[in-house]
Amino acid sequence: MKVRADIAALIRAGHTNASIAHRLHCDRSTVARARRALDLPPADQLGRLYAEAVPTGRALKPPTGRLPLSPAQQAANRERLLAALRADAA
């Protein structure tokens, strides 16, 4: 059955049931049955496991904006703020 082979390929590419059904012009239940027949986990459990396992060669972009602070830096900032507030109150 050609549809099941196409479904299997799209599942391994990381697509959801809805996306596969839309691409192949079939019902979501058809995709779900094929997923169960192939003994693959549901889309919400599978996530993008297959897609992330395949290296793409693209580098991740560095995060933009403010980075989270370490607990030590948070404590140091808190102490500086309290010292500044004490100095203003005096």
Secondary structure, 3 states (H helix, E strand, C coil): CHHHHHHHHHHHCCCCHHHHHHHHCCCHHHHHHHHHHCCCCCHHHHCCHHHHHCCCCCCCCCCCCCCCCCHHHHHHHHHHHHHHHHHHHC
